[in-house]
Structure formats: C-alpha cells, structure tokens
C-alpha cells in the first residue's frame, strides 16, 4: 500500500481539508470518531489516506497548519475523535494577510514543528508516494507558510509527488487588498516545488453553488464541499482498486507535459442540488459535456481561444458508467469543433471508471446520484489567469501601494520585480503555445 500524506495550510486550506475528510469518511464508511459504520469491504481500502491505530480506529494522514488557533481548534473540537491532535499545529499570532509574515517571521517558527510532524507521519507509512496540499494564496499563511514548507519538503523528499489544490484571487471578488502581491510571490513556489496545481477561485465556486445547485445564499461550507468532490477523486482509484491511476505520479505524468505547464483547471459534474434527488437524467455523455463547460470549472477563465485549447485531460468517472459509455462520451467531447487538442501530447487524454457509486457527506448541499465525473484539464487558459493577476499586481506596484508592509517584514525591493518576472515567464510559455496551436488553422485558411 502506497500512502498519501495530506497538508492543509492556512484558514482556507484547513476548512477545505476538513470538508475533504468528511467526504473521504463517507466514501470509506468511517464515522467521525474513526470507527467503521458499515462493512469494511464496502468502503474499499482506506489505508492509502487513513492510518489504523492500535485500537482499530482509522485516523486521517493529515497535518493541519495555521498561524493562529481559531480555525484549527474549532475543527479539532468538532472532530475530537478523528484527527491526531499532534498533527494539528498552530502559532500564536496570524500572518496579517502578508506573504512575508507567513514566509519570514510568523511562519518560520511553525516550519520546524511541521517538518517533525510530517516526518513522524511518514515513518508510519510503508512507502508513501507523495503529498496533497490545500491552501489559498490570497492570504499570508496559505502563501508564505505554504512556500516555506514546500521548500523544506523538496529538500527532504525531492522525488515524492506534490499536488496542490490552491485558491487563487477571483476576477471581481476581493478578499484582501494585497492578494495580488501574495499570489505572485507564491507562484514561484508552485512552479519550483509542486508537480501539479489545481486552480480554483471563490467566484467560480460561488457561481456553481448559485446557478447549478440552486443555493440562494452559498457560503464557504458549500464551496468547500464542491472542492471535496474533486479532491477525493484523485485518490479514489487507489482506494477502490480500479486499476486506473494507481498513484499520484501516474495522475501527474499525462497532465503536465512541461515543467512550467502544471496548472490544471478542475471541474465536476453533475451538481445535483436540493430538490433534484432521484433524478437520473444525467447520462455519461451529458455529464462529460457538462464537465467541459466553462460553468462547471472551479476557476474563472476568460472566453478566449486558450479556454478551449487542451494540452491534456484526465476524466475520473464514478458509478453506473460502462467503458463503452466512456468511449462514446469522450469521442463526442473531442469532436466538438470549438475545442482544440494539441497533437504533440498523444497520450494526454486519460479516462477511467470507478464502479463504486458517488456518496455525499451529511449536511452537504449535494444530493446523491448514480454517476459522476471529476475532470482535471490542462488548458492554455492558465496563461490568461496569470495575466489577470499580473495586471492587478502592476496596478498596485506602479503606485508602490502597501510595499512598506512587505519590506518591513524582510522582503527586499528587488524581490518584487523578480517575482513579477517569474510570472511573466509563465505567461509567455502559455502564450507561445497558444500561438503555435492557432498557426495551423491560419495556414489552412490561406489555401
């Protein structure tokens, strides 16, 4: 059994992580105190993500990290019998939404405790395969502590796969004034230390909750449970012995054709909300087409050619779906004229089926269905997302707005320009690929 270690960093990362473990417990038939609630065979093999204690309870292989105590203590109080208290780590003051406080000052005090907890968690594994991380680069802890911790993990575990589920700044929703600085500073950490990054933003998730799930006033608990559906799908093939995507490295291999092109856009289908229980009108072809639709993406993307230019895609079906259904559905999706699939990644399209029916956690806005699909796509839209963040960064930096807060915590003026240049390199990589993808069509038009 090859285990997966989970890291949840910052307020957003910890609350997302808690929702993900609720989903994983339901799928594996595990109660909130870590005991079995049904026949263990029905829940597959949970040992890749859960550790079994001497008394027979199952405990998540998860470390929760935050620079303040409120969120982590709240999670620990609600799930007293589930999580390991030694793996729930907090500081004594927050990062004040500053990358520099998370990286240099407040966060640096947490790193040694984090590394010790991860070492102990790794020692309990037979052969752990890598890490899955949840965080938000909008705030100081999710950006600064995230980068600092990943730097240490890259030194101690350079060959282990690292996949991040990261909240990025939304196009119009503003959580903090300095979020462009935080996200640009953290981007180099993603590029240098992660093997794949699943991009998300609250604006897209709120839109899904309102328009597709019919939730009049969605909250973070609703959006976190939307994320949990995709998060749990990454390890579902190994937990339910599907023979498809048996480890994290296999998941990453087909989706990341180039070192810098590791930013994925996850989506899910169908979103069955309250009042839609028992409705079985979602065919395999229908949920496939829905997953490709812009409205199902977890991140806001512009309506430009990059949105429909695919480098690779991974489709994980669950429930009543046959291999023939998958072949037909994928063929229909790929035949759509507005979508382009680059021909230099011939093995970039993966699809598989997990026969276990999808489940939903108690209190979730989801209603159970007979089939579902989680899709992770690598498209050239990632370049447009970073361009949008870069423009907002330039607007602040051109006025040198709020620079003194970062400099006061240890960041030099030169690091601002360096971080912006790194983002520009990333944007250029995606832009050049988009031009190359459009070139054949232009040549055909001439003849």
Steps between C-alpha positions, in 0.01 A plus 500: 500500500641838394376774728416865431580769758267800514596855602240769568651849533336823614138572592366421154723195458393358838125548444528352150696210644237435767228485232716261296540265796124502558462384141774238530347362822162459330654326200694261724211437747690656790329684787619834642671316787704290255300178542336295225128567445446220247665199346864597440500324163233737370723801555800377306847523652549827690859439609649723231351805674409368847735355762371222726565542873573220747139503618371450147390858431584675175670839508556735204858533380469877522685796650303821561712817515400858582675797655205562735292260707133578434429291187714198589370490858144514369563207267667301779207564735240386247696189394660413834527129431607518135817707460834452672542794737879488454454574130290813550754781524439868571694814586412780739436784252369520145688592184291818450435402136867563416710249306811629677363433850405150393837435339755692709371575849193332645504203264869422547430404861248238387715330239713288735189367676339431162801309375515291819131409469542407133804286582304309764207458261737375228663256744159336553475429126630196313582694183326834472469633146460873552306794634166666432470859621208740544568873536408848382760744369266791570606516867834507676508151652379317191761677289802557726489192723404289198812602304734466797367156590515378138862614480588275792300208361680531165830458685390209719277325245616616155356201313158494665205631297342823627153608385345827621135603503540878517253789517615790281367860497158536338440739207261732688467368858763656727595319819807708587655816354847349456390168347677576165831529686441179698397293197786621279757434776361149553490412130870422491445252782239325290731486199809385691356261756165360375448237233143610427281788618119488485384861461182620671341829599203592718318690226475192278403278794230743617365514145473119492320498835249766392427406139542123491421393856229763553639620834362849551770616743803271473769505765854368530371169639313444171797589280734285710277199442509567127881489518488178704336314210803559277755462780373154597500390135879523475552215747176313421659269238754368753246479784255297293753293299384615159830422326493856365724779633644278771724774641552877499791483259285333236237772550759772437692336216242546227376840617829690523683495164749772599658604830321837509169385351371339819194715572179300462134606490282250689128454437221271619167376376213463575423754771185346645362745753206496738173411331669295226520173697425188305534672165690262270507710187877549507643266239872431463509717188305774678729522803805489271379795295407683820849447649655662190269800530641822641226520763624179668861611545627573851691804372382803302646501151452753219314411182807495277660235274718378786190388690426237235860397420581183692845363569366205700199386701428231758140381546409296809150350477314345792191281520285359220733565207625236258821509295283536190330804656841653567625440146184648347491799735866586452470467122206741496687747721814491287304541177366841608635749245564780745739283704859445396721220628869544429644215294842498666359342820356177352447332839363807672138383518429248779167361615402229745207369701458427872196277538423617854207741503565862602413592858438829678572608857226573750388861477650538155314711241550210258242229446621149411491392137573182307806634320743789511810632326801690628715650226845655525596688186822670398400784270670814378249707699746488792705766321199736493437445871857600585477796262199625694682462832809668352300805389362548850851460640628770263221738602607481863874490444500797260374713791723311747185440700541295821864423417617617843311218675693238306837675523453538875471122535824426313424515127736704281389729218676279245287199593186678381641540149641146501163350595327697223758384245443138602128541436573658162710197399207276587258715300739499203521119504122470471473781244757344268319167511171673420655668196638165386160337540334771289764497224380185315150643469635825355703308241197293401295815450756633251462205263 
